[in-house]
């Protein structure tokens, strides 16, 4: 019956009608998300967390900005099948559902902002993801984790707070566990967000916070005209891009 309906729709030009409808829908979505972006980010102060639907429906197609997807993909590289994951400062929950949930056994995603957690629960729920409101400076979830993801949030803390949080993170990583994440390099005109406490000056500047706590650290960068990204992996065990790591990951699949 289903195949008969599909054949009828094809014969009636259904695929072309649906394509036109979807193209129109995307155009409308792009316009409304552009309006939302202007309202939220056109003037200061800006929100402390970012709605990644704005990337998906406006910024990516309009300005060809791929860095939001880089962030999800690079941290996914560090997550093995069935891993216990703690995501710090998760924001809207986009990455937890779209990148980490497919491989993780369980994810605890926390953020200081209750509005971000409410948004995450409404838009990015997955059966293996739990969203919690928590200030990680005093309320970081207890337990042992295979992965801790600290994405686009390190810069929201002072140098002293980053050192304290590294101690807390290290105590929660199981043997061979990996810390991964992303931050940005400070631009010539200064900090890019009024809530940022410390923006890094280089790869070496970021590594000085990681090296005292982990035997193996890898920091790499992607550079665009308007953005300089730093990505990091840190562990006492293997890291993504190590030959043995790639072999183990393939064995888990």
Secondary structure as the mmCIF struct_conf table of DSSP 4:
data_model
#
loop_
_struct_conf.conf_type_id
_struct_conf.id
_struct_conf.beg_label_comp_id
_struct_conf.beg_label_asym_id
_struct_conf.beg_label_seq_id
_struct_conf.end_label_comp_id
_struct_conf.end_label_asym_id
_struct_conf.end_label_seq_id
HELX_RH_AL_P HELX_RH_AL_P1 UNK A 2 UNK A 11
TURN_TY1_P TURN_TY1_P1 UNK A 12 UNK A 13
HELX_RH_AL_P HELX_RH_AL_P2 UNK A 14 UNK A 41
BEND BEND1 UNK A 42 UNK A 45
HELX_LH_PP_P HELX_LH_PP_P1 UNK A 46 UNK A 47
BEND BEND2 UNK A 48 UNK A 49
TURN_TY1_P TURN_TY1_P2 UNK A 52 UNK A 52
HELX_RH_AL_P HELX_RH_AL_P3 UNK A 53 UNK A 54
HELX_RH_PI_P HELX_RH_PI_P1 UNK A 55 UNK A 59
HELX_RH_AL_P HELX_RH_AL_P4 UNK A 60 UNK A 63
HELX_RH_AL_P HELX_RH_AL_P5 UNK A 67 UNK A 76
TURN_TY1_P TURN_TY1_P3 UNK A 77 UNK A 78
HELX_LH_PP_P HELX_LH_PP_P2 UNK A 79 UNK A 80
TURN_TY1_P TURN_TY1_P4 UNK A 81 UNK A 82
STRN STRN1 UNK A 84 UNK A 88
BEND BEND3 UNK A 89 UNK A 89
TURN_TY1_P TURN_TY1_P5 UNK A 91 UNK A 92
BEND BEND4 UNK A 93 UNK A 93
HELX_RH_AL_P HELX_RH_AL_P6 UNK A 94 UNK A 95
HELX_RH_PI_P HELX_RH_PI_P2 UNK A 96 UNK A 100
TURN_TY1_P TURN_TY1_P6 UNK A 101 UNK A 103
BEND BEND5 UNK A 105 UNK A 105
STRN STRN2 UNK A 106 UNK A 111
BEND BEND6 UNK A 112 UNK A 112
HELX_RH_AL_P HELX_RH_AL_P7 UNK A 114 UNK A 123
TURN_TY1_P TURN_TY1_P7 UNK A 127 UNK A 128
STRN STRN3 UNK A 129 UNK A 133
HELX_RH_AL_P HELX_RH_AL_P8 UNK A 136 UNK A 139
HELX_LH_PP_P HELX_LH_PP_P3 UNK A 140 UNK A 142
BEND BEND7 UNK A 143 UNK A 143
STRN STRN4 UNK A 145 UNK A 151
BEND BEND8 UNK A 152 UNK A 152
HELX_RH_3T_P HELX_RH_3T_P1 UNK A 154 UNK A 156
BEND BEND9 UNK A 157 UNK A 157
HELX_RH_AL_P HELX_RH_AL_P9 UNK A 159 UNK A 172
STRN STRN5 UNK A 173 UNK A 184
STRN STRN6 UNK A 185 UNK A 185
HELX_LH_PP_P HELX_LH_PP_P4 UNK A 186 UNK A 186
STRN STRN7 UNK A 187 UNK A 187
TURN_TY1_P TURN_TY1_P8 UNK A 188 UNK A 189
STRN STRN8 UNK A 190 UNK A 190
BEND BEND10 UNK A 192 UNK A 193
TURN_TY1_P TURN_TY1_P9 UNK A 194 UNK A 195
BEND BEND11 UNK A 197 UNK A 197
STRN STRN9 UNK A 200 UNK A 200
BEND BEND12 UNK A 201 UNK A 202
HELX_RH_AL_P HELX_RH_AL_P10 UNK A 203 UNK A 210
TURN_TY1_P TURN_TY1_P10 UNK A 211 UNK A 213
BEND BEND13 UNK A 215 UNK A 215
STRN STRN10 UNK A 216 UNK A 224
TURN_TY1_P TURN_TY1_P11 UNK A 225 UNK A 226
STRN STRN11 UNK A 227 UNK A 235
BEND BEND14 UNK A 236 UNK A 237
TURN_TY1_P TURN_TY1_P12 UNK A 240 UNK A 241
BEND BEND15 UNK A 242 UNK A 242
HELX_RH_AL_P HELX_RH_AL_P11 UNK A 243 UNK A 251
TURN_TY1_P TURN_TY1_P13 UNK A 252 UNK A 252
#
